[in-house]
Amino acid sequence: MTGKCKLCEKEKELRKSHILPEFMYQNLYDDAPRRFYSLSVDLTNTENSKKRIEQKGIREYLLCGDCEVKLSKYENYAAETIYAKNSNNKAYIKKANETPDQQFFTYEYAGFSYSEYKIFLLSLLWRIIISKSFNTPEIKEEIIEQLRIAVYNENPLDSDDFGCLLQIIKYKKGQIAGGFILDPFLTKNENSPILNMLIDGFMYSFYLNGREITDDKKEFFLKKDGTMIIIGRVLFADKGLFERIKAAFDFFKSKR
């Protein structure tokens, strides 16, 4: 298919590009037949909710071959680092803590390549926003263009530009709330809207106006020295997120 590449904006042959990298689907597929269920749940109007059976990660005609190659090295880095896809992982946990009630955990990481992982995060955010496959809330065009330019130029920007709070959501200690993807949704903290997406137990929360929040909130963002704090928390401690996930599962069961 020939069209305008969303990243370089040139007329080229388009690939059917993954919105989320394939490695993010590693725990979502059934074994036989190989498939997973894609749920889009509208909490305000269930008539807009839908379910699809997919045999491969969600894709769209989005990027040209050159731009896919450009992004692939950052995807490979994330696969190695956070998803431990091979032995090249250089990031490591310096310190881990938990609250006495075992509801919250912190993992202090070091050894990240700031540029490689931050560009991956920016590219992930950009693709989620421009995708037609997810029920993503409307985001201002100037934000989308700022992200596109940064990703195209392979510019990681500053730590607080579109800073990402990465959380591991658990049913209980040692049991990640994985196996599904929750549609993106917006929340707000202080002066910044936050775009959240739960992907197989990992909650990516992007602060769209990260420069305007207080420094204590920025401490969880990836830093230029390669450090990052990842939070773990038990699902039932977050009523809003629990209700979103429950609504998705209730809809899924009603359509089986």
Number of C-alpha atoms within 10 A of each C-alpha: 10 11 16 17 20 18 22 17 13 12 12 16 16 21 20 15 18 18 24 19 18 14 15 17 18 13 13 19 18 12 8 6 8 11 15 20 17 21 21 23 24 17 13 8 8 12 9 11 16 14 14 10 10 13 13 13 20 18 17 14 19 23 25 25 15 15 18 17 11 14 18 13 13 20 23 18 21 24 19 18 21 14 14 12 15 10 8 11 17 12 17 15 15 12 11 13 13 15 10 8 6 13 17 19 18 19 19 16 18 19 16 24 18 19 18 18 21 29 24 23 21 24 25 18 25 21 20 20 23 17 18 12 15 18 19 19 12 10 14 10 9 9 14 15 13 11 25 22 13 16 25 17 13 19 15 22 16 16 18 22 19 26 27 28 22 21 21 24 26 20 16 14 15 8 11 18 19 17 16 21 22 22 23 19 16 16 11 11 12 11 14 17 17 22 23 22 21 23 22 20 23 21 20 21 23 24 27 22 18 25 17 14 15 11 11 7 14 19 16 21 23 28 21 15 11 15 22 24 22 20 21 24 22 21 22 15 12 11 9 11 15 14 14 17 19 12 16 22 15 11 19 18 9 8 9 6
